[in-house]
Amino acid sequence: MPASAKQFFTLQEVAEILSLHPETVRRYCARGDLPAIKAGGPSGSHEWRIRADWLDKWGVDNLYDPRGGADGYRKR
């Protein structure tokens, strides 16, 4: 599904889009590096959700160093 067709993504979906481990995406969200919100789950648990437009902007605003590993990004 294209990013423009979906409004919110799960950590797993973002991890697949960015080719990162889901735990790396969770850390980015928890640190505030990747804009996200916590949404209530069915059992009262909360799960991160990332809006498509936030993900698009984050991707534009961040450069990836292919030699730097999953956490090897830096902001412009």
Residue pairs with C-beta under 8 A, 6 or more apart in sequence:
3 9
3 17
3 52
3 55
3 56
4 52
6 52
7 51
7 52
8 39
8 49
8 50
8 51
8 52
9 17
9 49
9 50
9 51
9 52
9 55
10 47
10 48
10 49
10 50
11 22
11 25
11 26
11 29
11 47
11 48
11 50
12 22
14 20
14 25
14 34
14 50
14 55
15 21
15 22
15 24
15 25
17 55
18 25
18 59
20 70
21 70
24 70
24 71
25 34
25 48
26 48
27 33
27 71
28 34
29 36
29 48
29 50
34 50
34 54
34 55
34 58
35 50
35 51
35 54
35 57
35 58
36 48
36 49
36 50
36 54
37 48
37 49
37 51
38 46
38 47
38 48
38 49
39 46
39 47
39 48
39 49
40 46
41 47
61 75
61 76
62 73
62 74
62 75
62 76
63 73
63 74
63 75
63 76
64 72
64 73
65 72
65 73
65 74
